[in-house]
Amino acid sequence: MPTGSDSAGQGKNSGGQGKKSASKANKAIKAAKKSSGVPASKAGLSKGRQIPWLTIGAIVVVVGLIAILAVNLFPKYQDRAEAQKWEPSEGNQDPSTSISDIAVQTYPAALHVAPTQRVAYDQSPPFGGPHDAVWATCTGVVYPEAIRTENAVHSLEHGAVWIAYNPDMLSADQIQTLADKVDGETYMLMSPYPGLDKAVSLQSWGHQLKVDSVDDERVDNFINALRLNRYQYPEVGASCSTVPGSFDPDNPPPFDPSAPGADAVPMDGAGLTPDASESGATGGLPSDLQLPSDLQVPNAGVPAEPAPAP
C-alpha cells in the first residue's frame, strides 16, 4: 500500500508533467504565430487593438464632401465677390466709372416728343436726351427686331439697361448668350441695332459701353453697376411694365434707320417743356395716361421729387 510520501511524490510528478506540457503547448503556439508572420504582441483578439476602418471611412467621406462643396461653391463665391465690386452705394454712387472705355454724359430729363417725331441724337445708339412720352417695355424683353430708339431711351430714364447688337456681327449662339442675360430680368431690354459700329453696345441713362465680344467681362460689370442704380437715372421708382394701349412689345414701333430730318428735335430739347408728371408718383407717364397701381414700382426708399409749383 502506497505511503503518504509516495502519493505526494506522484502528485509532484504529475504537476511537473502538466507544467511541461503547457510550456510545450505555449512554445508551439508562439512558433506557429512566428512562422505565420504575425507578431506575438499583435496576435491577440482584443477588439481595442483592431484598426477602426469604419471611422477612417467616415472621415474620408466627409473630407471628400467638403472638397466637392469647395470646388462647386468657390467659383460662385468669386463671382459674387466680383459682382459686389460693381454694386453702387452711398460711398460709390457710380462704380461704372472704373470700367474701361465707358462713355458718360449728362442729359436733361423729362423732355418728351410725339410718336411721329424724331430726335437728332448725338450718339448711336442714343443713351439720353429727348425721347418718346411712352417707354419701351423693359421687363426682360428680348426684341427680335429693331425698335424705335425714342421709346428705348425713355426706358433708360426708368433705370433700365438696353443691350443693342449688330445682327451682322454676331452668330445665333452669341446672340443667345446676350439674350440669357436679359430674358425675364426686370429693367432689361435687348434688340438688334442695324449699322452699329461695334458688335455690342450697352446703354443706361447717361452711360454707354461698346464691346467687340459678348464674352467681354465688362458687359456684366456694366449691368451690375448701372441697372437700377438709383444715383444715376432720373425717374427712381418708375415702372418698366407695358403701358396698356400705348406700347405693344409684340408689335413695337419700328426702328427708323434714316437720318433725322431738319425738323428733328435737337438734343437740348429746344421748344419742349419738361413733363411735370415725371417728378410725381405716376411713374413717368405722359399727363393723359395713368399706369395701374399694380404695375407701379416702389421708390426703393427714395422719395419722389415734389412737383414744381404751378
C-alpha positions in Angstrom: 0.0 0.0 0.0 1.5 3.3 -1.0 2.7 5.6 1.7 1.8 9.3 2.0 5.2 10.2 0.8 4.7 8.2 -2.4 1.4 9.8 -3.1 2.9 13.3 -2.7 5.7 12.3 -5.0 3.3 11.1 -7.6 1.4 14.4 -7.3 4.5 16.4 -7.8 5.5 14.4 -10.8 2.0 14.8 -12.3 2.2 18.6 -11.7 5.6 18.8 -13.2 4.5 16.9 -16.3 1.4 19.2 -16.6 3.6 22.3 -16.5 5.9 20.8 -19.0 3.0 20.0 -21.3 1.6 23.6 -21.0 5.0 25.1 -21.6 5.4 23.0 -24.8 2.0 24.0 -26.0 2.8 27.7 -25.5 6.0 27.3 -27.3 4.2 25.6 -30.2 1.6 28.4 -30.4 4.4 31.0 -30.4 6.3 29.2 -33.1 3.2 28.9 -35.2 2.5 32.6 -34.9 6.1 33.5 -35.7 6.1 31.3 -38.8 2.8 33.0 -40.0 4.4 36.4 -39.8 2.1 37.8 -37.1 4.0 39.3 -34.1 3.0 37.7 -30.9 2.2 41.1 -29.4 -0.3 41.7 -32.2 -1.8 38.3 -32.5 -4.3 38.7 -29.7 -8.0 39.0 -30.4 -8.6 42.1 -28.3 -11.1 44.4 -30.1 -9.4 47.5 -28.7 -6.4 46.8 -30.9 -8.3 46.5 -34.2 -7.9 49.2 -36.9 -11.1 51.5 -36.9 -11.9 51.1 -40.6 -15.5 52.5 -40.2 -14.2 55.7 -38.6 -11.5 56.1 -41.2 -14.0 55.6 -44.0 -16.4 58.2 -42.5 -13.6 60.7 -42.3 -12.7 60.1 -45.9 -16.3 60.6 -47.0 -16.6 63.9 -45.0 -13.4 65.2 -46.4 -14.5 64.3 -49.9 -17.8 66.1 -49.5 -16.0 69.2 -48.2 -13.7 69.1 -51.2 -16.7 68.8 -53.6 -18.5 71.6 -52.0 -15.4 73.8 -52.1 -14.9 73.1 -55.8 -18.5 74.0 -56.6 -19.0 76.9 -54.3 -15.8 78.7 -54.5 -16.3 79.9 -58.1 -19.8 81.2 -57.1 -18.3 83.0 -54.2 -15.7 84.6 -56.5 -18.5 85.6 -59.0 -20.5 87.1 -56.1 -17.4 89.0 -54.8 -16.7 90.3 -58.3 -20.3 91.5 -58.7 -20.2 93.2 -55.3 -17.3 95.3 -56.6 -19.7 96.9 -59.1 -22.7 97.4 -56.9 -23.5 101.1 -56.3 -23.5 102.5 -52.7 -23.7 105.8 -50.9 -19.9 106.0 -51.0 -19.5 104.8 -54.6 -22.5 106.1 -56.5 -21.2 105.3 -59.9 -18.9 102.2 -60.0 -19.1 102.2 -63.8 -16.5 104.9 -64.0 -13.9 102.2 -63.3 -15.0 100.3 -66.5 -12.5 101.0 -69.3 -13.8 102.7 -72.4 -17.2 103.7 -70.9 -18.8 106.9 -72.1 -20.5 109.1 -69.6 -22.6 112.2 -70.4 -25.2 114.3 -68.7 -28.6 114.8 -70.3 -31.7 116.7 -69.4 -34.7 114.5 -68.4 -38.5 114.5 -68.9 -38.3 116.0 -72.4 -41.0 114.2 -74.5 -41.6 114.1 -78.2 -44.7 112.9 -80.1 -44.9 109.4 -81.6 -44.2 110.7 -85.0 -41.3 113.0 -84.1 -37.6 112.2 -84.5 -34.7 113.3 -82.2 -31.4 114.4 -83.6 -29.5 112.1 -81.3 -25.8 112.8 -80.8 -24.9 109.1 -80.2 -25.8 105.9 -82.0 -27.4 104.2 -80.2 -28.5 107.1 -78.1 -28.4 106.9 -74.3 -30.1 110.1 -73.1 -31.9 113.2 -74.3 -35.4 113.9 -75.5 -37.5 110.8 -76.0 -41.0 109.5 -76.7 -43.5 110.0 -73.9 -44.0 106.2 -73.7 -41.2 103.9 -72.8 -40.4 100.6 -74.4 -41.4 97.6 -72.2 -38.2 96.7 -70.3 -39.3 93.8 -68.2 -36.6 91.5 -69.6 -37.9 91.6 -73.1 -35.7 90.3 -76.0 -37.0 92.1 -79.1 -36.3 90.0 -82.3 -36.5 93.2 -84.4 -35.0 96.6 -84.0 -37.3 99.0 -82.1 -37.8 102.8 -82.2 -34.9 104.5 -80.4 -37.1 107.3 -79.0 -39.0 104.7 -76.9 -35.9 102.8 -75.8 -34.3 106.0 -74.5 -37.3 106.5 -72.2 -36.7 103.0 -70.7 -33.2 104.2 -69.8 -34.7 107.1 -67.9 -36.5 104.5 -65.8 -33.3 102.7 -64.7 -33.2 100.0 -67.4 -30.2 98.7 -69.3 -30.6 98.4 -73.0 -28.4 95.9 -74.9 -28.2 96.6 -78.6 -26.2 94.5 -81.0 -25.2 94.4 -84.7 -27.0 91.4 -86.2 -24.4 91.2 -88.9 -21.5 90.7 -86.5 -22.9 88.0 -84.2 -23.8 84.4 -84.6 -27.0 82.9 -83.3 -25.2 81.4 -80.4 -23.6 84.8 -79.5 -27.0 86.5 -79.7 -28.4 83.8 -77.3 -25.5 84.5 -74.9 -26.7 88.1 -74.7 -30.4 87.1 -74.5 -29.7 84.9 -71.5 -28.6 88.0 -69.6 -31.8 89.8 -70.4 -34.7 87.3 -70.8 -37.0 87.7 -67.8 -34.7 90.1 -66.0 -36.7 93.2 -64.9 -35.3 96.6 -66.1 -33.5 95.0 -69.0 -34.3 95.0 -72.7 -32.4 93.9 -75.8 -32.8 94.5 -79.5 -30.8 94.4 -82.8 -29.5 97.8 -84.0 -28.6 97.7 -87.7 -25.5 99.6 -88.6 -24.0 99.5 -85.1 -20.2 100.2 -85.3 -19.4 97.5 -82.7 -20.8 94.0 -82.1 -22.5 95.0 -78.8 -23.5 98.3 -77.2 -24.9 98.7 -73.7 -26.9 101.8 -72.7 -28.1 103.1 -69.4 -29.2 106.7 -68.8 -26.1 108.9 -69.5 -23.8 105.8 -69.9 -22.7 103.7 -72.8 -20.2 100.9 -73.4 -19.3 99.3 -76.8 -17.5 96.0 -77.0 -16.4 93.5 -79.6 -17.3 90.3 -77.8 -20.4 89.0 -76.0 -18.0 87.3 -73.5 -16.3 90.6 -72.5 -16.4 90.8 -68.7 -17.3 94.5 -68.9 -20.8 93.5 -70.1 -21.7 92.1 -66.7 -19.8 94.9 -64.9 -21.9 97.5 -66.7 -25.2 95.7 -65.9 -24.2 95.3 -62.2 -23.1 98.9 -61.9 -26.0 100.7 -63.7 -29.2 98.6 -63.8 -31.5 100.3 -61.3 -28.6 102.4 -60.0 -30.8 105.0 -58.2 -28.0 107.5 -58.2 -27.7 107.6 -62.0 -31.2 107.7 -63.6 -33.9 110.4 -63.3 -37.1 108.5 -62.6 -36.4 106.4 -59.5 -39.5 104.2 -58.9 -40.8 104.4 -62.4 -42.2 101.2 -63.9 -40.8 99.1 -66.8 -44.1 97.4 -67.5 -46.2 97.8 -70.6 -48.4 100.9 -70.6 -51.9 99.5 -71.7 -52.9 100.8 -75.1 -49.6 102.7 -75.6 -46.8 100.3 -76.3 -47.2 96.7 -77.6 -44.0 94.7 -77.0 -45.2 92.1 -79.5 -45.6 94.8 -82.2 -43.4 97.7 -81.1 -42.8 100.9 -83.2 -40.1 100.0 -85.7 -36.6 101.3 -85.9 -36.0 104.1 -88.5 -32.5 103.8 -90.0 -32.7 107.0 -91.9 -31.1 110.2 -90.7 -33.4 112.6 -88.8 -34.7 115.4 -91.0 -34.3 119.1 -90.5 -37.4 119.1 -88.3 -35.9 116.7 -85.8 -35.9 117.8 -82.2 -32.4 118.9 -81.1 -30.6 117.3 -78.2 -31.1 120.3 -75.9 -34.9 119.9 -76.3 -35.4 123.4 -77.5 -39.1 124.1 -77.7 -40.0 121.3 -75.4 -41.4 121.7 -71.9 -40.3 119.2 -69.3 -43.2 116.9 -68.3 -44.0 117.6 -64.7 -45.7 114.2 -64.3 -42.3 112.6 -64.2 -41.4 114.2 -60.9 -44.6 112.9 -59.3 -45.9 109.5 -58.5 -47.2 108.5 -61.9 -44.0 106.7 -62.9 -43.1 108.9 -65.9 -46.4 108.6 -67.8 -47.5 111.3 -70.1 -50.1 113.5 -68.4 -53.0 112.0 -70.2 -52.3 108.4 -69.1 -52.2 106.7 -65.7 -50.3 103.4 -65.0 -52.4 100.9 -63.0 -51.3 100.8 -59.4 -50.3 97.1 -59.6 -47.8 98.0 -62.3 -46.1 100.8 -60.4 -42.8 100.1 -58.7 -41.9 101.4 -55.2 -39.2 104.1 -54.9 -36.9 101.7 -53.1 -36.7 104.2 -50.2 -36.0 107.2 -52.3 -38.8 109.8 -52.1 -40.1 111.3 -55.3 -39.2 114.8 -56.0 -42.0 117.3 -55.4 -43.9 118.5 -58.4 -43.0 122.1 -59.4 -45.3 124.8 -58.1 -47.9 125.9 -60.6 
